[in-house]
Amino acid sequence: MKRYAIYGAGSLGTVLGAYITKNGGQIDLINRNRAHVDALRKNGAVIDGTVNMTVPVTAYTPEEMNGVYDVILLMTKQLLNREVVTFLKDYLAEDGVIVTLQNGLPEPGIAELVGASHTMGCVVEWGATLSAPGVCTLTSAPESLSFHMGRMEGITDEKFREVKSLLELMCPVHEETNLIGARWSKLLINATFSGLGTVVGGVFGDVSENKAARKVAIRCMKECIDVGHAAGAEFAPVQGKNITALFYYKNAVKRAIATALIPIAMKKHRDIEPSMLQDLKKNKPCEIDAINGIVCEWGKKCGVVTPVNDRIVEIVKRCERGELKPAADNIRLFDDLL
């Protein structure tokens, strides 16, 4: 019998595990947070927000894992990827795969540890928040849920179909032949709305629906597109929309039009709270280096300046150190760049 696991079953992973289980799949939810695991065992996965359901699930801590898995869906933060993936190698079946649903560009680092033939990537196009142990809030509209999934060299068609069928127990899965392009598209969204959402201490809508924040957001998007193109990426469509056509500009008129489109494009995801902001609220280090920091890193490699992304990284790290608090007034810290 095939065995499946979600490693790092926090907000997104718990929602995904609940859907898979509710729709007839069998999957283990694994998380280091003992209180969360205990609540899942006692009460099931309680999902509220844009849906309402309670689903009995199987949950473990990493110390309780045993045997091997055919598919491990990796949903931890990237900060400890080397340590986590090295640990998971011992729990991976001979032909098993680690499917990273993380932010940023994680596939090359994972493939370095387990091999490209055991590495798949999946872009998550929805959001959720961990409200309490065992309780998660889905913050995206149910009709907007989707995955974009790709593979590295050596993944068989059979294994790809197996993973696709598993994820389709939740929502549509689009096969992505341009995995790197899909990653860059998601990175653009995360750098802009997660990055700035964390800066202002709000949800995606607090960026997309605020005039001052949108002026910064559109410049953040342009930097991401310029860097991605310089790195050789061709941005993949996001839920059928060509984001470079929508948001890239070379003059003030096009910039004004693109800025006006932002709240329309983000309407169904306006209530997503950035995971980085959730981490800051818990006094935990966040993934800023794996999101906006990646844009800055590739910008330096490719000779593209990234002042807005540099500033987002700087502000979020000041928040991590306690020198600033995420707040709406922080958007003024970009005034000199506009």
C-alpha positions as CSV (number, residue, x, y, z in Angstrom):
1,M,0.0,0.0,0.0
2,K,1.3,3.4,-0.9
3,R,2.2,5.8,2.0
4,Y,2.0,9.5,1.8
5,A,3.0,12.3,4.3
6,I,2.9,16.0,4.6
7,Y,6.0,17.1,6.5
8,G,5.5,20.5,8.1
9,A,1.8,20.3,8.3
10,G,1.1,23.8,9.6
11,S,-1.5,26.1,8.1
12,L,-1.3,25.1,4.5
13,G,-0.4,21.5,5.2
14,T,-3.2,21.0,7.6
15,V,-5.7,22.4,5.1
16,L,-4.3,20.2,2.3
17,G,-4.3,17.1,4.6
18,A,-7.9,17.7,5.6
19,Y,-9.0,18.0,1.9
20,I,-7.1,14.8,0.9
21,T,-8.5,12.8,3.8
22,K,-12.0,14.2,3.4
23,N,-12.0,13.1,-0.3
24,G,-10.9,9.6,0.3
25,G,-7.1,9.8,0.5
26,Q,-4.9,8.5,3.3
27,I,-2.0,10.8,4.4
28,D,0.0,11.4,7.6
29,L,0.3,15.0,8.8
30,I,3.7,15.5,10.5
31,N,4.6,18.6,12.6
32,R,7.1,19.4,15.3
33,N,4.4,21.3,17.3
34,R,3.2,18.8,19.9
35,A,0.2,20.9,20.8
36,H,-0.9,21.1,17.2
37,V,-0.5,17.3,16.7
38,D,-2.4,16.6,19.9
39,A,-5.2,18.9,18.8
40,L,-5.4,17.2,15.4
41,R,-5.6,13.8,17.0
42,K,-8.2,14.8,19.6
43,N,-10.5,17.1,17.5
44,G,-9.5,16.5,13.8
45,A,-8.4,19.2,11.5
46,V,-10.8,22.1,11.9
47,I,-10.9,24.3,8.8
48,D,-12.8,27.6,8.8
49,G,-12.6,30.9,6.8
50,T,-13.9,30.5,3.3
51,V,-15.0,26.9,4.1
52,N,-16.1,25.1,7.2
53,M,-15.2,21.5,7.9
54,T,-13.8,19.2,10.5
55,V,-11.9,16.2,9.3
56,P,-10.4,13.3,11.4
57,V,-6.8,13.0,10.4
58,T,-3.7,11.0,11.2
59,A,-1.0,13.2,12.8
60,Y,2.5,12.5,14.2
61,T,5.6,14.4,15.4
62,P,8.8,13.7,13.5
63,E,10.0,11.5,16.4
64,E,7.0,9.2,15.9
65,M,7.7,8.6,12.1
66,N,8.4,5.1,11.0
67,G,8.8,3.2,7.8
68,V,9.2,4.8,4.4
69,Y,6.9,7.0,2.2
70,D,6.3,7.0,-1.5
71,V,5.5,10.7,-1.5
72,I,6.5,13.3,1.0
73,L,5.0,16.7,0.5
74,L,7.4,19.2,2.1
75,M,5.8,22.3,3.6
76,T,8.3,23.5,6.2
77,K,10.0,26.9,5.9
78,Q,13.2,26.8,3.8
79,L,15.4,28.0,6.7
80,L,16.3,24.5,7.7
81,N,16.0,22.7,4.4
82,R,19.5,21.0,4.5
83,E,18.8,19.6,7.9
84,V,15.2,18.6,7.2
85,V,15.8,17.0,3.8
86,T,18.8,15.1,5.1
87,F,16.5,13.8,7.9
88,L,13.7,12.8,5.4
89,K,16.1,10.8,3.2
90,D,15.8,7.9,5.6
91,Y,12.0,7.9,5.3
92,L,11.9,8.0,1.5
93,A,11.0,4.9,-0.4
94,E,13.5,3.7,-3.1
95,D,11.5,5.3,-5.8
96,G,9.9,7.9,-3.5
97,V,9.8,11.7,-4.2
98,I,10.0,14.8,-2.1
99,V,7.6,17.3,-3.5
100,T,8.4,20.8,-2.3
101,L,5.5,23.2,-1.9
102,Q,7.7,25.8,-0.4
103,N,8.2,29.4,-1.5
104,G,11.2,30.7,-3.4
105,L,13.4,28.5,-5.6
106,P,13.9,25.4,-3.4
107,E,14.2,22.6,-6.0
108,P,18.0,22.8,-6.8
109,G,19.0,22.6,-3.2
110,I,16.7,19.6,-2.5
111,A,17.9,17.8,-5.6
112,E,21.5,18.3,-4.4
113,L,20.6,16.3,-1.3
114,V,18.3,13.5,-2.7
115,G,18.9,13.7,-6.4
116,A,16.8,15.2,-9.2
117,S,15.0,11.9,-9.8
118,H,13.5,12.2,-6.3
119,T,12.6,15.9,-6.5
120,M,9.4,17.6,-7.7
121,G,8.2,21.1,-7.3
122,C,4.7,22.5,-6.7
123,V,3.5,26.1,-6.6
124,V,0.6,26.7,-4.1
125,E,-1.8,29.3,-5.3
126,W,-3.9,29.8,-2.2
127,G,-3.3,30.8,1.4
128,A,-4.2,29.8,5.0
129,T,-3.5,30.8,8.6
130,L,-2.9,28.7,11.7
131,S,-5.5,30.2,14.0
132,A,-5.0,27.8,17.0
133,P,-3.6,24.3,17.5
134,G,-5.6,22.1,15.1
135,V,-7.5,25.0,13.7
136,C,-6.7,26.6,10.3
137,T,-8.4,29.4,8.4
138,L,-8.5,29.1,4.6
139,T,-8.1,32.7,3.3
140,S,-8.6,32.1,-0.4
141,A,-11.9,31.7,-2.2
142,P,-12.7,28.0,-2.8
143,E,-13.0,28.5,-6.6
144,S,-9.6,30.1,-6.7
145,L,-7.6,27.1,-5.3
146,S,-5.0,25.5,-7.6
147,F,-1.6,24.0,-7.8
148,H,1.0,24.3,-10.6
149,M,3.4,21.2,-10.5
150,G,6.5,20.4,-12.3
151,R,9.4,17.9,-12.1
152,M,13.1,17.6,-12.4
153,E,15.0,15.2,-14.6
154,G,14.3,11.5,-14.0
155,I,10.8,11.8,-12.6
156,T,8.7,9.2,-14.4
157,D,5.3,9.9,-15.9
158,E,3.8,7.3,-13.5
159,K,5.2,9.0,-10.5
160,F,4.1,12.4,-11.8
161,R,0.5,11.1,-12.3
162,E,0.6,9.6,-8.8
163,V,1.4,12.9,-7.1
164,K,-1.0,14.8,-9.3
165,S,-3.8,12.5,-8.4
166,L,-3.0,12.9,-4.7
167,L,-3.1,16.7,-4.9
168,E,-6.2,16.7,-7.0
169,L,-8.1,15.4,-4.0
170,M,-8.0,19.1,-3.0
171,C,-8.1,21.2,-6.1
172,P,-7.0,21.4,-9.8
173,V,-3.4,20.6,-10.5
174,H,-1.9,22.2,-13.6
175,E,1.1,20.4,-15.1
176,E,3.9,23.0,-15.4
177,T,6.5,22.3,-18.1
178,N,8.1,25.6,-17.2
179,L,8.7,24.9,-13.5
180,I,11.3,27.6,-13.0
181,G,8.9,30.1,-14.7
182,A,6.1,29.1,-12.3
183,R,8.5,29.5,-9.4
184,W,9.4,33.0,-10.5
185,S,5.8,34.0,-11.0
186,K,5.0,32.8,-7.4
187,L,8.1,34.6,-6.2
188,L,6.9,37.8,-7.7
189,I,3.5,37.5,-5.9
190,N,5.2,36.5,-2.6
191,A,7.9,39.2,-2.8
192,T,5.3,41.9,-3.5
193,F,2.3,40.9,-1.3
194,S,3.9,38.8,1.4
195,G,7.0,41.1,1.6
196,L,5.0,44.3,1.7
197,G,2.2,42.7,3.7
198,T,4.7,41.9,6.4
199,V,6.1,45.4,6.3
200,V,2.7,47.0,6.8
201,G,1.5,44.4,9.3
202,G,-1.5,43.3,7.2
203,V,-3.1,41.0,4.7
204,F,-2.6,41.0,0.9
205,G,-5.6,43.4,0.7
206,D,-3.8,45.9,2.8
207,V,-1.2,46.2,0.1
208,S,-3.5,45.8,-3.0
209,E,-6.2,48.2,-1.8
210,N,-4.0,51.0,-0.3
211,K,-2.9,53.7,-2.7
212,A,0.5,54.3,-1.1
213,A,1.3,50.6,-0.9
214,R,0.3,50.0,-4.5
215,K,2.9,52.5,-5.7
216,V,5.6,50.5,-3.9
217,A,4.0,47.2,-5.0
218,I,4.2,47.9,-8.7
219,R,7.8,48.8,-8.5
220,C,8.5,45.6,-6.5
221,M,6.9,43.7,-9.3
222,K,8.9,45.4,-12.0
223,E,12.2,44.6,-10.1
224,C,11.1,40.9,-9.9
225,I,10.3,40.7,-13.6
226,D,13.6,42.4,-14.6
227,V,15.6,40.1,-12.4
228,G,13.8,37.0,-13.6
229,H,14.2,37.9,-17.2
230,A,17.9,38.6,-16.6
231,A,18.2,35.2,-14.9
232,G,16.7,33.6,-18.1
233,A,13.3,32.8,-16.7
234,E,10.1,33.0,-18.7
235,F,7.3,33.8,-16.3
236,A,4.5,31.3,-16.3
237,P,0.9,32.4,-16.2
238,V,-0.8,32.6,-12.8
239,Q,-4.3,31.1,-12.8
240,G,-4.4,31.8,-16.5
241,K,-3.2,35.4,-16.3
242,N,0.0,36.6,-18.0
243,I,1.4,38.6,-15.1
244,T,4.2,40.2,-17.1
245,A,1.7,41.6,-19.6
246,L,-0.5,42.9,-16.8
247,F,2.1,44.4,-14.5
248,Y,5.3,45.2,-16.4
249,Y,5.7,48.8,-17.5
250,K,8.3,51.0,-19.3
251,N,6.5,54.3,-19.0
252,A,4.4,56.2,-16.5
253,V,1.1,55.6,-18.4
254,K,1.5,51.8,-18.4
255,R,2.7,51.9,-14.7
256,A,-0.6,53.8,-13.8
257,I,-2.7,51.2,-15.6
258,A,-0.8,48.3,-14.1
259,T,-1.1,49.8,-10.6
260,A,-4.9,50.2,-11.1
261,L,-5.2,46.5,-11.9
262,I,-3.6,45.3,-8.7
263,P,-6.7,45.2,-6.4
264,I,-8.7,43.5,-9.2
265,A,-6.1,40.8,-9.7
266,M,-5.8,40.1,-5.9
267,K,-9.5,40.3,-5.0
268,K,-9.9,36.5,-4.4
269,H,-6.7,36.4,-2.2
270,R,-7.1,39.7,-0.4
271,D,-7.5,38.0,3.0
272,I,-4.2,36.0,2.9
273,E,-2.0,36.9,5.9
274,P,1.7,36.5,5.0
275,S,3.4,33.6,6.7
276,M,6.3,35.9,7.4
277,L,4.1,38.2,9.4
278,Q,2.7,35.2,11.2
279,D,6.2,34.2,12.2
280,L,7.1,37.7,13.4
281,K,4.0,37.7,15.6
282,K,5.3,34.5,17.2
283,N,8.8,35.9,17.6
284,K,10.2,33.4,15.1
285,P,12.7,34.0,12.3
286,C,10.9,34.4,8.9
287,E,11.7,33.4,5.3
288,I,12.6,36.9,4.0
289,D,16.0,35.6,2.6
290,A,14.2,32.9,0.6
291,I,11.6,35.4,-0.8
292,N,12.6,39.0,-1.3
293,G,16.2,38.1,-0.5
294,I,16.3,35.7,-3.5
295,V,15.3,38.5,-5.8
296,C,18.1,40.7,-4.4
297,E,20.6,37.8,-4.6
298,W,19.8,37.1,-8.3
299,G,19.7,40.8,-9.0
300,K,23.3,41.1,-7.8
301,K,24.3,38.1,-9.9
302,C,22.7,39.5,-13.0
303,G,23.5,43.2,-12.6
304,V,20.0,44.3,-11.9
305,V,19.4,46.8,-9.1
306,T,16.6,46.0,-6.7
307,P,16.2,48.9,-4.3
308,V,12.6,48.2,-3.3
309,N,13.3,44.5,-2.5
310,D,16.5,45.5,-0.7
311,R,14.4,47.9,1.4
312,I,11.7,45.3,2.2
313,V,14.5,42.9,3.4
314,E,16.0,45.6,5.5
315,I,12.7,46.6,7.1
316,V,11.6,43.0,7.8
317,K,15.0,42.2,9.4
318,R,14.6,45.3,11.6
319,C,11.3,43.9,12.7
320,E,12.9,40.6,13.4
321,R,15.4,42.4,15.7
322,G,12.7,44.3,17.4
323,E,13.8,47.7,16.1
324,L,10.6,48.2,14.2
325,K,7.1,46.8,14.3
326,P,5.1,45.8,11.2
327,A,2.7,48.8,10.7
328,A,0.9,50.7,8.0
329,D,3.1,53.8,8.5
330,N,6.2,51.7,7.4
331,I,5.1,52.3,3.8
332,R,6.6,55.8,4.2
333,L,10.0,54.2,4.5
334,F,9.9,53.8,0.7
335,D,9.2,57.4,-0.2
336,D,12.7,58.2,-1.2
337,L,12.6,55.3,-3.8
338,L,9.4,56.4,-5.6
